[in-house]
Amino acid sequence: MTERDDQDQVKDLGTQGQEDTVKGKFKEAAGKVQSKVGELTGNEKMKAKGDVKQMGGKAQSTLSKGEKKVDQALDPDAPSEPSV
């Protein structure tokens, strides 16, 4: 591996947590909307799918926050990313 490859890998690790947090938040919001539509239309299957999507998004977001904390612990000199 070259030094350039190492720098790219570090950059990818540093931004992955932030990307997963954003994706998780979007998935959570989409699940909330889908669940509400299912509730309003009386479609239990749609509501259940929305609930599952919402929980999955929340889990993804929570895990990525933990990932960011681990990354920061491993490299305390790295700049801190803004929270979403």
C-alpha positions in Angstrom: 0.0 0.0 0.0 1.3 3.4 -0.8 1.1 6.5 1.4 -1.6 7.9 -0.9 -3.7 4.7 -0.4 -3.3 5.1 3.4 -4.5 8.7 3.2 -7.5 7.8 1.2 -8.4 5.0 3.6 -8.1 7.3 6.6 -10.3 9.9 4.8 -12.9 7.2 4.0 -13.0 6.1 7.6 -13.4 9.6 8.9 -16.4 10.4 6.7 -18.2 7.1 6.8 -19.7 7.6 10.2 -21.1 11.0 9.1 -22.5 9.5 5.9 -24.2 6.7 7.8 -25.7 9.1 10.3 -27.3 11.1 7.5 -28.5 8.0 5.7 -29.9 6.7 9.0 -31.8 10.0 9.6 -33.3 9.9 6.1 -34.3 6.3 6.5 -35.9 7.0 9.9 -37.9 10.0 8.5 -39.0 7.9 5.5 -40.1 5.1 7.8 -42.1 7.6 9.9 -43.9 8.9 6.9 -44.6 5.4 5.6 -45.9 4.4 9.0 -48.2 7.4 9.2 -49.6 6.9 5.7 -50.2 3.2 6.6 -52.0 4.3 9.8 -54.1 6.9 8.0 -55.1 4.5 5.2 -55.7 1.6 7.5 -53.0 -0.4 5.7 -51.4 -2.4 8.6 -48.7 -3.9 6.3 -47.5 -0.5 5.2 -47.5 0.8 8.8 -45.5 -2.2 9.9 -43.0 -1.7 7.1 -42.7 1.9 8.0 -42.1 1.1 11.7 -39.3 -1.4 10.7 -37.7 1.1 8.4 -37.9 3.8 11.1 -36.2 1.5 13.7 -33.5 0.5 11.1 -32.7 4.1 10.4 -32.5 4.9 14.1 -30.2 1.9 14.6 -28.0 2.9 11.7 -27.7 6.5 12.9 -26.9 5.4 16.5 -24.3 2.9 15.4 -22.6 5.5 13.2 -22.3 7.9 16.1 -20.5 5.1 18.0 -18.3 4.6 15.0 -17.4 8.3 15.0 -16.5 8.1 18.7 -14.2 5.1 18.1 -12.6 6.9 15.1 -12.0 10.0 17.3 -10.6 7.8 20.1 -8.2 6.2 17.7 -7.1 9.5 16.2 -7.7 12.3 18.7 -5.9 14.9 16.5 -8.6 14.4 13.7 -11.0 17.3 13.4 -14.3 16.8 15.0 -17.3 16.6 12.6 -20.5 18.6 13.2 -23.4 16.5 14.6 -26.5 16.0 12.6 
